């Protein structure tokens, strides 16, 4: 949401204020990229002010390093293509391996001139920007919904607007976040089936409050379910935009008690979990969270339709299977599924594969398996730099109840 808000604010006419943005390596990379492109950004503890312009980047040349950030690596070249100038982008070795072809091919069809410094349709790339004509394009977003989001965000800035016919789509709730946020900044996206239309227009600068991160909250909800405790996350209620809040419904199917209120969500563990079969195509970022706690359930857990997790920061299906097997858990995998048997895991060193979600998910498993270690705990900085401290604080609250309810409360860090 912070990445989308940064794009929208930069493309809007005037100054926008983002309230409670996520502070992480990914979002700092995005801010750094905006500044290099010429957009003024002022940051304090809880508010960022971005000076927007609908005409594209204020500078005519820039060299931007997007680090590990997928949204930064995919959204910023799309924004740059709407302007006029020469903009070079490169990314980390990890991000260089991640797919871009559906997006880069679509951008070229819409009028972008792209050069690739290595393998075609991967970083590094240079945008020779003369604005985007726009028009109609077909898009395969089966590997990442970010391809569609990047195009939709840039759509109003194209001379003829944008029509996208989507042939395949994963993580559809993330697209709903995009269209809702575009609407908040004054641009409507119309949808008919899997065809999306954005008319030419201008985003309106505004003050925008960003929800807490539902994907990051999944680890704390899982901890409550696993330990038979209670965790409340303020700011994520029934009207939250993020589809990953549906992870609590998965925990409910496993036996946890879930209360989605108007302004907060609470998960209460009941001391036992049941294995389930669940399709996580739309909430695949939470797949490692479920995989990590699955051995502690009574009965096998089978997670299906998550092929796209193989092209994330690492191959997450293989990463989960590798670590679970090292813990003594019986696991089977297929092209788009993983099945995990009940077990009494033993401690091991978790291979994080430089993937923040593997590190955070198996940290939760470690709450029931004393002696577990991570080979790269610092990789959580990508989206949640304070994760380990926050998890420790919440677990400490289980043994030192607050006078209000005894529930662990995850506050924004």
C-alpha positions as CSV (number, residue, x, y, z in Angstrom):
1,X,0.0,0.0,0.0
2,X,2.9,2.4,0.7
3,X,4.4,1.7,-2.7
4,X,1.1,2.3,-4.4
5,X,0.6,5.5,-2.4
6,X,4.1,6.8,-3.3
7,X,3.4,6.2,-7.0
8,X,0.0,7.9,-6.8
9,X,1.3,10.9,-4.8
10,X,4.2,11.4,-7.3
11,X,1.8,11.3,-10.2
12,X,-0.8,13.6,-8.6
13,X,-1.1,17.3,-9.2
14,X,0.4,18.9,-6.0
15,X,1.6,17.8,-2.6
16,X,0.2,14.7,-0.9
17,X,0.7,13.6,2.7
18,X,1.0,9.9,3.5
19,X,0.1,9.1,7.1
20,X,1.7,6.1,8.8
21,X,3.6,4.7,5.8
22,X,5.5,1.5,6.2
23,X,9.2,2.1,7.0
24,X,11.3,-0.6,5.5
25,X,14.1,-1.3,3.0
26,X,11.6,-1.7,0.2
27,X,9.8,1.6,0.9
28,X,13.0,3.5,1.5
29,X,14.3,2.2,-1.9
30,X,11.1,3.6,-3.5
31,X,11.5,7.0,-1.8
32,X,15.2,7.1,-2.9
33,X,14.1,6.3,-6.4
34,X,11.5,9.1,-6.4
35,X,14.1,11.6,-5.2
36,X,16.6,10.5,-7.9
37,X,13.8,11.0,-10.5
38,X,13.3,14.5,-9.2
39,X,10.3,14.2,-6.9
40,X,10.6,16.1,-3.6
41,X,9.9,13.9,-0.6
42,X,9.9,15.0,3.0
43,X,9.8,12.4,5.8
44,X,9.2,12.5,9.5
45,X,8.2,9.8,11.9
46,X,4.6,9.2,10.8
47,X,4.0,11.4,7.8
48,X,5.7,11.7,4.3
49,X,5.0,14.6,2.0
50,X,5.5,14.0,-1.7
51,X,5.5,16.7,-4.4
52,X,3.7,15.3,-7.4
53,X,3.6,16.2,-11.0
54,X,1.3,14.5,-13.7
55,X,3.9,15.1,-16.4
56,X,6.3,12.4,-15.3
57,X,9.7,12.6,-13.5
58,X,10.9,16.2,-13.1
59,X,14.4,15.3,-14.0
60,X,15.4,14.3,-17.5
61,X,18.0,11.7,-16.5
62,X,18.5,9.4,-13.5
63,X,20.1,6.2,-12.4
64,X,18.0,4.3,-9.9
65,X,18.9,1.2,-7.9
66,X,15.8,-0.5,-6.7
67,X,17.5,-2.9,-4.3
68,X,15.4,-6.1,-3.6
69,X,12.0,-4.3,-4.0
70,X,9.7,-5.9,-6.5
71,X,7.2,-3.0,-6.3
72,X,10.0,-0.5,-6.7
73,X,11.5,-2.4,-9.6
74,X,8.2,-2.7,-11.4
75,X,6.4,0.5,-10.6
76,X,9.1,3.1,-11.0
77,X,10.0,2.2,-14.6
78,X,6.3,2.4,-15.4
79,X,6.1,5.8,-13.8
80,X,9.3,6.9,-15.6
81,X,7.9,5.8,-19.0
82,X,5.1,8.4,-18.7
83,X,7.7,11.3,-18.7
84,X,10.4,12.5,-21.0
85,X,14.0,11.6,-20.4
86,X,16.4,8.7,-20.0
87,X,16.1,6.7,-16.9
88,X,18.3,3.8,-16.0
89,X,17.2,1.1,-13.5
90,X,19.1,-1.7,-11.9
91,X,18.3,-4.1,-9.0
92,X,19.9,-6.5,-6.6
93,X,21.1,-9.9,-7.9
94,X,18.0,-11.4,-6.3
95,X,15.6,-9.0,-8.0
96,X,17.5,-9.4,-11.3
97,X,16.3,-13.0,-11.4
98,X,12.7,-12.2,-10.9
99,X,10.3,-12.0,-13.9
100,X,9.4,-8.8,-15.7
101,X,8.5,-9.9,-19.2
102,X,4.7,-9.5,-19.1
103,X,5.1,-5.9,-17.8
104,X,8.0,-4.8,-20.1
105,X,6.4,-6.3,-23.2
106,X,3.1,-4.5,-22.4
107,X,4.9,-1.2,-21.8
108,X,6.6,-1.5,-25.2
109,X,3.2,-2.1,-26.8
110,X,1.9,1.0,-25.1
111,X,4.7,3.2,-26.5
112,X,7.7,2.7,-24.2
113,X,11.2,2.5,-25.5
114,X,13.2,0.1,-23.3
115,X,16.8,-1.1,-23.4
116,X,18.1,-4.1,-21.5
117,X,21.6,-4.2,-20.1
118,X,21.6,-8.0,-19.9
119,X,19.0,-10.6,-20.5
120,X,15.9,-9.2,-22.2
121,X,12.9,-8.4,-20.0
122,X,15.0,-8.4,-16.8
123,X,16.9,-5.7,-14.9
124,X,19.0,-3.8,-15.6
125,X,16.9,-1.7,-18.0
126,X,16.8,1.8,-19.3
127,X,13.6,3.7,-20.2
128,X,14.0,6.2,-23.1
129,X,10.8,8.0,-22.2
130,X,8.7,10.1,-24.6
131,X,5.4,9.6,-22.7
132,X,3.1,6.6,-23.2
133,X,0.5,6.5,-26.0
134,X,-1.6,4.0,-24.2
135,X,-4.4,2.0,-25.8
136,X,-5.2,-1.7,-25.5
137,X,-3.0,-4.5,-24.4
138,X,-3.3,-8.2,-23.3
139,X,-1.5,-9.1,-20.1
140,X,-0.6,-12.4,-18.4
141,X,-0.5,-11.6,-14.7
142,X,-0.4,-15.2,-13.6
143,X,3.1,-14.8,-12.1
144,X,2.4,-11.5,-10.3
145,X,-0.5,-9.1,-9.9
146,X,2.1,-6.3,-9.7
147,X,2.4,-6.4,-13.5
148,X,-1.3,-5.3,-13.8
149,X,-1.0,-2.8,-10.9
150,X,2.0,-1.1,-12.5
151,X,0.0,-0.6,-15.7
152,X,-3.2,0.5,-14.0
153,X,-1.3,3.1,-11.9
154,X,0.3,4.6,-15.0
155,X,-3.0,4.3,-17.1
156,X,-4.4,7.8,-16.5
157,X,-1.0,9.3,-17.5
158,X,-1.2,7.7,-21.0
159,X,-2.4,9.9,-23.8
160,X,-5.2,7.5,-24.9
161,X,-5.8,6.0,-21.5
162,X,-5.5,2.2,-21.0
163,X,-7.5,-0.9,-21.6
164,X,-6.0,-4.2,-20.2
165,X,-7.4,-7.6,-21.0
166,X,-6.0,-9.9,-18.4
167,X,-5.5,-13.5,-19.6
168,X,-4.4,-14.9,-16.1
169,X,-4.3,-13.3,-12.7
170,X,-2.9,-14.2,-9.4
171,X,-3.4,-12.5,-6.0
172,X,-6.5,-10.7,-7.3
173,X,-7.2,-8.9,-3.9
174,X,-4.0,-6.9,-4.5
175,X,-5.5,-5.5,-7.7
176,X,-8.6,-4.5,-5.6
177,X,-6.2,-2.5,-3.3
178,X,-4.8,-0.7,-6.4
179,X,-8.2,0.3,-7.8
180,X,-9.5,1.4,-4.4
181,X,-6.4,3.6,-3.9
182,X,-6.6,5.0,-7.4
183,X,-10.2,5.9,-6.7
184,X,-9.1,7.6,-3.4
185,X,-6.7,9.8,-5.6
186,X,-9.5,10.7,-8.0
187,X,-9.3,8.2,-10.8
188,X,-11.8,5.5,-11.5
189,X,-11.0,2.1,-13.0
190,X,-13.9,0.3,-14.7
191,X,-13.9,-3.5,-14.9
192,X,-15.8,-5.9,-17.1
193,X,-14.8,-9.5,-16.3
194,X,-11.0,-9.5,-16.7
195,X,-10.9,-6.3,-18.8
196,X,-9.8,-3.1,-17.0
197,X,-10.2,0.4,-18.5
198,X,-8.7,3.7,-17.2
199,X,-9.5,6.9,-19.0
200,X,-6.8,9.7,-19.4
201,X,-6.9,11.9,-16.3
202,X,-5.1,13.5,-13.4
203,X,-4.6,12.2,-9.9
204,X,-5.7,14.6,-7.2
205,X,-3.2,15.2,-4.4
206,X,-4.6,14.4,-0.9
207,X,-3.9,13.3,2.6
208,X,-4.0,9.5,2.7
209,X,-3.7,7.2,5.7
210,X,-2.1,3.8,5.1
211,X,-3.4,0.6,6.8
212,X,-1.2,-1.6,9.0
213,X,0.4,-4.4,6.9
214,X,-1.9,-7.4,6.9
215,X,0.8,-9.7,5.5
216,X,3.1,-8.9,8.4
217,X,0.3,-9.3,10.8
218,X,-0.2,-12.9,9.7
219,X,2.9,-13.9,11.8
220,X,1.4,-12.6,15.0
221,X,-2.0,-14.0,14.3
222,X,-0.3,-17.4,13.6
223,X,1.6,-17.1,16.9
224,X,-1.6,-16.6,18.8
225,X,-3.2,-19.6,17.2
226,X,-0.1,-21.7,17.7
227,X,0.4,-20.8,21.4
228,X,-3.2,-20.7,22.5
229,X,-3.0,-17.0,23.1
230,X,-4.7,-13.8,21.9
231,X,-3.4,-11.1,19.5
232,X,-5.2,-8.0,18.4
233,X,-4.1,-5.8,15.5
234,X,-5.6,-2.3,15.6
235,X,-6.3,-0.7,12.3
236,X,-7.2,-3.9,10.4
237,X,-11.0,-4.3,10.6
238,X,-13.8,-5.5,8.4
239,X,-13.3,-2.7,5.9
240,X,-9.6,-3.2,5.4
241,X,-8.5,-3.2,1.8
242,X,-5.9,-5.9,2.1
243,X,-6.8,-9.4,1.0
244,X,-4.1,-11.0,3.2
245,X,-6.3,-10.3,6.2
246,X,-8.2,-13.4,5.0
247,X,-5.4,-15.4,6.5
248,X,-7.3,-15.2,9.8
249,X,-10.2,-17.1,8.1
250,X,-7.7,-19.9,7.4
251,X,-6.8,-19.9,11.1
252,X,-10.5,-20.0,12.0
253,X,-10.9,-23.2,9.8
254,X,-8.0,-24.7,11.8
255,X,-9.8,-24.0,15.1
256,X,-8.8,-20.6,16.2
257,X,-11.4,-18.0,17.3
258,X,-11.4,-14.9,15.1
259,X,-13.1,-11.6,15.7
260,X,-13.0,-9.0,12.9
261,X,-14.3,-5.8,14.3
262,X,-14.9,-2.4,12.8
263,X,-11.4,-1.1,13.7
264,X,-9.4,-4.2,14.7
265,X,-9.0,-8.0,14.3
266,X,-8.4,-10.4,17.1
267,X,-7.2,-14.1,16.9
268,X,-7.5,-16.3,20.0
269,X,-5.9,-19.7,19.9
270,X,-7.7,-22.6,21.6
271,X,-4.7,-24.8,22.3
272,X,-5.1,-27.1,19.3
273,X,-5.1,-26.7,15.5
274,X,-6.6,-29.0,12.9
275,X,-5.0,-29.7,9.5
276,X,-6.8,-28.4,6.5
277,X,-6.7,-28.3,2.7
278,X,-6.7,-24.7,1.5
279,X,-6.4,-22.7,-1.8
280,X,-4.1,-19.8,-1.1
281,X,-3.8,-18.4,-4.6
282,X,-5.2,-15.0,-3.6
283,X,-3.2,-14.8,-0.3
284,X,0.0,-16.5,-1.4
285,X,2.3,-14.2,0.6
286,X,0.9,-15.9,3.7
287,X,1.6,-19.4,2.5
288,X,4.9,-19.7,4.3
289,X,3.2,-18.6,7.6
290,X,0.8,-21.5,7.3
291,X,3.4,-23.9,6.2
292,X,5.6,-23.1,9.2
293,X,2.9,-23.8,11.8
294,X,1.3,-26.7,9.9
295,X,3.4,-29.5,11.6
296,X,1.8,-28.5,14.9
297,X,-1.7,-29.2,13.6
298,X,-3.6,-32.5,14.1
299,X,-3.8,-34.0,10.7
300,X,-2.1,-33.1,7.4
301,X,-2.2,-29.6,5.9
302,X,-2.3,-29.2,2.1
303,X,-1.8,-25.8,0.5
304,X,-2.7,-25.6,-3.2
305,X,-2.7,-23.3,-6.2
306,X,0.4,-21.4,-5.1
307,X,2.7,-21.8,-8.2
308,X,3.5,-18.1,-8.2
309,X,5.3,-18.5,-4.8
310,X,8.1,-20.2,-6.8
311,X,9.1,-16.9,-8.4
312,X,9.2,-14.7,-5.3
313,X,12.3,-13.6,-3.4
314,X,13.1,-17.4,-3.5
315,X,11.3,-20.5,-4.5
316,X,9.1,-20.4,-1.4
317,X,7.6,-23.9,-1.9
318,X,11.1,-25.5,-2.0
319,X,12.3,-23.2,0.8
320,X,9.5,-24.2,3.1
321,X,9.9,-27.9,2.2
322,X,13.7,-27.8,2.8
323,X,13.3,-26.2,6.2
324,X,10.5,-28.4,7.3
325,X,12.4,-31.5,6.4
326,X,15.4,-30.2,8.3
327,X,13.0,-30.0,11.3
328,X,12.1,-33.7,10.9
329,X,8.7,-33.0,9.2
330,X,7.4,-35.2,6.4
331,X,6.6,-33.0,3.4
332,X,5.6,-33.5,-0.2
333,X,5.5,-30.8,-2.9
334,X,4.3,-30.4,-6.5
335,X,4.3,-27.7,-9.1
336,X,1.8,-25.6,-7.2
337,X,1.2,-27.4,-3.9
338,X,2.7,-28.5,-0.6
339,X,1.5,-31.1,1.9
340,X,2.8,-31.1,5.4
341,X,2.3,-34.0,7.9
342,X,1.9,-33.5,11.7
343,X,5.1,-33.9,13.6
344,X,7.1,-32.9,16.7
345,X,9.7,-30.7,15.0
346,X,13.2,-30.6,16.3
347,X,15.4,-27.4,16.3
348,X,17.6,-26.6,13.4
349,X,19.1,-23.7,11.7
350,X,16.6,-22.2,9.3
351,X,17.8,-21.3,5.8
352,X,16.2,-18.0,5.0
353,X,17.2,-17.9,1.4
354,X,17.5,-14.1,1.8
355,X,13.7,-14.1,1.9
356,X,12.0,-12.0,4.6
357,X,8.8,-14.1,4.6
358,X,10.7,-17.4,5.2
359,X,12.6,-15.8,8.1
360,X,9.4,-14.4,9.7
361,X,7.3,-17.5,9.2
362,X,9.8,-19.9,10.7
363,X,10.4,-17.5,13.6
364,X,6.8,-18.3,14.6
365,X,7.5,-22.0,14.3
366,X,10.5,-21.4,16.7
367,X,8.1,-20.3,19.4
368,X,7.1,-24.0,19.8
369,X,10.6,-25.4,19.0
370,X,13.2,-23.9,21.4
371,X,16.7,-23.8,19.9
372,X,15.8,-22.8,16.4
373,X,18.1,-20.3,14.7
374,X,18.0,-18.3,11.5
375,X,21.0,-18.1,9.1
376,X,20.1,-14.5,8.1
377,X,17.7,-12.9,10.5
378,X,18.4,-9.4,9.1
379,X,16.7,-10.1,5.8
380,X,13.4,-9.1,7.5
381,X,14.5,-5.5,7.0
382,X,12.9,-5.7,3.5
383,X,9.4,-5.2,4.9
384,X,9.6,-5.3,8.7
385,X,12.9,-4.2,10.2
386,X,11.6,-4.4,13.8
387,X,10.1,-7.8,13.4
388,X,12.2,-9.7,15.9
389,X,11.8,-7.1,18.6
390,X,8.0,-6.9,17.9
391,X,7.6,-10.6,18.1
392,X,9.5,-10.7,21.3
393,X,7.4,-8.0,22.8
394,X,4.2,-9.7,21.9
395,X,5.3,-13.1,23.2
396,X,6.5,-11.4,26.4
397,X,3.0,-9.9,26.8
398,X,1.6,-13.4,26.9
399,X,3.5,-14.1,30.0
400,X,3.1,-10.6,31.4
401,X,-0.5,-9.8,30.7
402,X,-1.6,-6.2,30.4
403,X,-4.2,-5.0,32.8
404,X,-6.7,-4.5,30.0
405,X,-7.2,-7.9,28.5
406,X,-4.0,-10.0,28.6
407,X,-3.9,-10.0,24.8
408,X,-0.8,-9.3,22.8
409,X,-1.3,-6.1,20.9
410,X,0.7,-5.4,17.7
411,X,1.3,-1.7,17.4
412,X,2.7,0.1,14.4
413,X,6.5,0.1,14.4
